[in-house]
């Protein structure tokens, strides 16, 4: 059976293929990519070349270039199939890559990694198996709660705009004095905001 696809689909496929070859090779029509990658000058150059070729139409690719180019020379990083959301798995991967980047003798990798994981297990117990930590981005504005003012109900006093409360002031989820500028509560009325500010 032969599949047919549009020129646009072929073009998109070829762009993805070119991106993947920045991190691996094609052998016998199979893309071979190792999860473990090292930020060599050659890899940085391949990624930079790819981004420069397509950044005019896809400016978001500049983030990829910045991320890779800013890695230390020969620093290890991981290329994964999908975003890891489970805290325990993410911590395991972060510990692995940290161990890999700080080890002097590669033959000690497994034992050093296990040593670090045992120390983490002793520290956290079974917390990581019971809870998933979700850390919101704080480098851009994030509103927690209802973004539409007319649909808001204050999380503290349970009043709405129909009850006469307003939602004009910026309510920070974490006090601004502690450095939070961008995590905003959508569901905190001005009266409660004033009360907590005092």
C-alpha positions in Angstrom: 0.0 0.0 0.0 1.3 3.4 -0.9 0.4 6.5 1.0 0.0 9.8 -0.8 0.2 13.2 0.9 0.1 16.8 -0.1 3.2 18.9 -0.9 2.6 20.9 2.3 2.7 17.7 4.4 5.8 16.5 2.6 7.5 19.8 3.2 6.6 19.7 6.9 7.8 16.1 7.2 11.1 17.1 5.6 11.6 20.0 8.1 10.9 17.6 11.0 13.3 15.1 9.5 16.0 17.8 9.2 15.4 18.9 12.8 15.8 15.3 14.0 19.0 14.8 12.1 20.5 17.6 14.2 20.4 15.2 17.1 21.0 11.9 15.3 21.6 10.1 12.0 19.6 8.2 9.4 20.8 4.7 8.9 19.0 2.3 6.5 16.1 4.7 6.4 15.8 4.6 10.2 16.3 7.7 12.3 18.6 6.8 15.2 18.7 9.3 18.1 20.1 8.7 21.5 18.3 10.3 24.4 21.6 11.4 25.8 23.0 14.3 23.9 26.1 16.3 24.4 26.3 20.0 23.5 29.4 19.8 21.2 30.4 22.5 18.9 29.3 20.4 16.0 25.8 19.9 17.5 25.5 23.6 18.3 26.4 24.4 14.7 23.9 22.0 13.2 21.1 23.4 15.4 22.1 27.0 14.6 22.1 26.2 10.9 18.7 24.6 11.1 17.2 27.5 13.0 18.7 30.1 10.7 17.2 28.3 7.7 13.7 28.2 9.1 13.5 31.0 11.8 12.0 33.6 9.4 8.8 31.5 9.0 9.0 29.9 12.5 10.5 32.4 15.0 9.8 30.1 17.9 12.8 28.0 16.7 15.1 30.8 18.1 14.3 29.4 21.5 15.7 26.0 20.6 18.9 27.7 19.3 19.2 29.8 22.4 18.7 26.8 24.6 21.3 24.6 22.9 23.9 27.4 22.3 23.7 28.5 25.9 24.6 25.0 27.2 28.2 24.7 28.4 30.6 23.1 26.0 30.1 19.3 26.1 27.3 19.5 28.6 24.9 16.6 28.5 21.1 17.0 28.0 18.3 14.7 27.1 16.1 14.6 24.0 12.8 12.8 25.0 9.8 11.7 23.0 7.4 13.6 25.2 7.2 16.0 28.2 7.7 14.1 31.5 4.9 15.2 33.9 5.3 12.8 36.8 7.5 14.4 39.5 9.2 11.2 40.4 10.2 10.4 36.8 11.3 14.0 36.2 13.4 14.0 39.3 15.0 10.7 38.2 15.9 12.2 34.8 17.2 15.4 36.3 19.4 13.4 38.8 20.7 11.2 36.0 21.7 14.1 33.8 23.2 15.9 36.8 25.2 12.8 37.6 26.3 12.4 34.0 27.5 16.1 33.8 29.4 15.9 37.1 31.1 12.5 36.9 34.8 12.1 36.3 34.8 8.4 35.3 31.9 7.2 33.1 32.3 3.7 34.6 31.1 5.1 37.9 27.9 6.5 36.4 25.5 3.8 37.5 26.8 3.5 41.1 26.9 7.4 41.5 23.4 7.7 40.1 22.0 5.0 42.4 23.8 6.6 45.3 22.1 10.0 44.6 18.7 8.3 44.1 19.0 6.5 47.4 19.8 9.8 49.1 16.8 11.4 47.5 14.6 8.4 48.5 15.8 8.6 52.1 15.1 12.4 52.1 11.7 12.4 50.6 10.4 9.0 51.6 7.3 8.0 49.6 6.1 11.6 49.1 7.1 11.6 45.4 5.0 8.5 44.8 2.0 10.1 46.4 2.2 13.7 45.2 2.9 15.3 41.8 4.6 18.7 42.1 3.4 21.2 39.5 5.5 24.3 39.4 3.9 27.1 37.4 6.1 29.2 35.2 6.9 32.5 36.8 8.7 34.1 33.9 5.5 35.2 32.3 2.1 36.3 33.6 -0.1 33.5 34.7 -3.6 34.0 36.1 -4.7 31.3 38.5 -8.5 31.1 38.6 -11.2 32.7 36.4 -9.8 35.2 33.9 -13.2 36.7 33.1 -14.1 39.3 35.8 -17.9 38.9 35.3 -17.6 35.1 36.1 -15.4 35.4 39.2 -16.3 34.3 42.7 -13.9 35.3 45.4 -12.1 32.3 46.8 -12.0 33.8 50.3 -15.4 35.5 50.8 -17.4 33.7 48.1 -18.9 37.0 46.8 -19.3 37.9 43.2 -19.8 41.1 41.2 -23.5 40.7 41.7 -22.9 40.9 45.4 -21.1 44.3 44.9 -17.5 43.3 45.1 -15.0 44.4 42.5 -11.9 42.7 40.9 -9.9 45.7 39.8 -6.7 45.2 41.8 -3.9 42.8 40.9 -3.9 40.0 43.5 -0.6 38.2 43.7 -0.8 34.5 44.5 2.6 34.8 46.3 3.3 38.3 47.8 5.1 40.7 45.5 7.5 41.4 48.4 8.8 37.8 48.0 9.7 38.4 44.4 6.5 37.3 42.6 5.5 39.6 39.8 3.7 37.2 37.5 1.5 34.6 39.3 -1.8 36.4 39.7 -5.0 35.2 41.5 -8.1 35.9 39.3 -10.5 35.0 42.1 -9.6 37.4 44.8 -11.9 40.4 45.3 -10.5 43.9 46.0 -11.9 43.8 49.6 -10.0 40.5 50.4 -7.0 41.8 48.6 -7.0 44.9 50.8 -7.5 42.8 53.9 -4.5 40.5 53.1 -2.3 43.4 52.1 -2.7 45.0 55.6 
